[in-house]
Amino acid sequence: MIIGGFQKFSLIDYPGKISAIIFTRGCNFRCRYCHNPELVIPEKYAPKIPLFKIYDFLRRRQGKLDAVTITGGEPTLHPDLIKVMEKIKDMGFLIKLDTNGTHPEVLEKIITKKLADYLAMDIKAPLKNYAKIVGRYVATKKLKKSINLIMNSGVKYEFRTTVVKSLINQNDLEKIAQEIRGAENYYLQNFIPTKPLDPSLTKKHSFSYNELGILTKKLRKYIKNCYIR
């Protein structure tokens, strides 16, 4: 696994748990609003962090940290992801996995092996509009399979959408909500223009808190719980 970043402590990434965060390097999407270009664009890659250093830190934090979040980039691109998750589970940590859902075959193995205690999948857009947002061709059948796997996994989970005013509107969000109808938790993540891949995206592309509140209320007719993050 190629690791491009590591955060030793987080109170917000794994709901209700104290976690460390592993950021894998490399992604098969090129979302204009991506705020981690150092994990996505090869010429901007952050230096690699040796995996043994992560393991050494986690051993020292056994009994103090609850969990480890594995995010990216896109973790399921790494062929040794399952091996790394097994190692972390053997240390006694809970694991949260963030994914874009493009590799359901990997998700299925992880679910079968009971390696994930929390799953989070980004839903970038209505499925038919994905290429517009992610800048790549996407096999929507794979996304649908990942959604179904997660919803029927028996594992705690959430879906989430980063909402950029110029790219996603209310109709888009309603279509997404219909595609994950009955989901337990759906989060709207407001766009924060810190260091997006597309520098033309500025604060004017963000929704206000009140606007997001109105949107979440409308989406609750499809989703059990809809929140702002």
Residue pairs with C-beta under 8 A, 6 or more apart in sequence:
1 24
1 51
1 75
1 78
1 80
1 81
1 84
2 24
2 25
2 26
2 48
2 78
3 22
3 23
3 24
3 25
3 48
3 49
3 50
3 51
3 54
4 23
4 24
4 25
4 38
4 39
4 45
4 46
4 47
4 48
4 49
4 73
5 21
5 22
5 23
5 25
5 36
5 38
5 39
5 46
5 49
6 20
6 21
6 22
6 23
6 49
6 53
6 54
6 57
7 20
7 21
7 23
8 20
8 57
8 61
9 18
9 19
9 20
9 65
10 18
10 19
10 20
10 21
10 69
11 18
13 19
13 21
13 69
13 71
13 96
14 66
14 67
14 69
14 94
14 96
14 118
15 118
15 158
17 66
17 67
17 94
17 96
18 64
18 65
18 66
18 67
19 65
19 66
19 67
19 68
19 69
19 94
19 96
20 57
20 58
20 61
20 65
20 67
20 68
20 69
21 68
21 69
21 70
21 71
22 54
22 68
22 69
22 70
22 71
23 36
23 39
23 71
23 72
23 73
24 39
24 70
24 71
24 72
24 73
24 74
24 75
24 77
24 78
24 81
25 39
25 45
25 46
25 48
25 72
25 73
26 39
26 40
26 72
26 73
26 74
26 77
26 78
27 34
27 39
27 40
27 72
27 73
27 74
27 77
27 100
28 74
28 77
28 100
28 102
28 136
29 40
29 74
29 100
29 102
29 124
29 134
29 135
29 136
30 40
30 134
30 135
30 136
30 197
31 124
31 133
31 134
31 135
31 162
31 197
32 133
32 135
32 164
32 167
32 196
32 197
32 198
32 201
33 162
33 164
33 167
33 191
33 193
33 196
33 197
33 198
33 201
33 205
34 40
34 196
34 197
35 192
35 194
35 195
35 196
36 72
36 73
37 44
37 195
37 196
37 197
38 44
38 45
38 46
39 45
39 46
39 72
39 73
40 73
40 197
41 197
51 84
55 87
55 91
58 65
58 68
58 88
58 91
58 93
59 91
62 91
62 92
62 93
65 93
66 93
66 94
67 93
67 94
67 95
67 96
67 117
67 118
68 88
68 93
68 94
68 95
68 96
69 95
69 96
69 97
69 98
70 81
70 84
70 85
70 95
70 96
70 97
70 98
71 97
71 98
72 98
74 99
74 100
74 102
75 81
75 97
75 98
75 99
76 99
76 100
76 102
76 103
76 106
76 107
77 103
78 84
81 106
81 110
82 106
82 109
82 110
82 113
82 115
85 95
85 97
85 110
85 115
85 116
86 113
86 115
88 95
89 95
89 115
94 117
94 118
95 115
95 116
95 117
95 118
96 116
96 117
96 118
96 119
96 120
97 110
97 116
97 118
97 119
97 120
98 120
98 121
98 122
99 107
99 119
99 120
99 121
99 122
99 146
100 121
100 122
100 124
100 134
101 107
101 121
101 122
101 123
101 142
101 143
101 146
101 147
101 150
102 138
102 139
102 142
102 143
102 146
103 142
103 146
104 142
104 145
104 146
104 149
107 119
107 146
107 149
107 150
108 149
110 116
111 119
111 149
111 153
111 155
116 155
117 155
117 156
118 155
118 156
118 157
118 158
119 150
119 153
119 155
119 156
119 157
119 158
120 157
120 158
120 159
120 160
121 146
121 147
121 150
121 157
121 158
121 159
121 160
122 159
122 160
122 161
122 162
123 147
123 159
123 160
123 161
123 176
123 179
123 180
124 130
124 133
124 134
124 161
124 162
125 132
125 133
125 134
125 161
125 167
125 168
125 172
125 176
126 172
126 175
126 176
126 179
127 140
127 143
127 144
127 179
128 140
129 172
130 138
130 140
130 143
131 137
131 138
132 167
133 167
133 168
144 179
147 159
147 179
147 180
150 157
150 159
151 157
151 180
151 182
151 183
151 184
156 184
157 183
157 184
157 185
158 184
158 185
158 186
158 187
159 180
159 183
159 185
159 186
159 187
160 186
160 187
160 188
160 189
160 229
161 168
161 173
161 176
161 186
161 187
161 188
161 189
162 189
162 190
162 191
163 173
163 188
163 189
163 190
163 191
163 207
163 212
163 215
164 191
164 201
164 205
164 206
165 191
165 204
165 205
165 206
165 207
166 201
166 205
167 205
170 215
170 218
173 188
173 215
173 218
173 219
174 218
174 219
174 222
177 186
177 219
177 222
177 223
177 226
178 222
180 186
180 222
180 223
181 222
181 223
182 222
182 223
182 224
183 223
183 224
184 224
184 225
185 223
185 224
185 225
185 226
185 227
186 219
186 223
186 225
186 226
186 227
187 226
187 227
187 228
187 229
188 212
188 215
188 216
188 219
188 226
188 227
188 228
188 229
189 229
190 206
190 207
190 209
190 212
190 228
190 229
191 201
191 205
191 206
191 207
192 206
193 201
193 202
193 203
193 205
193 206
207 215
209 228
212 228
213 228
216 226
216 227
216 228
217 226
219 226
220 226
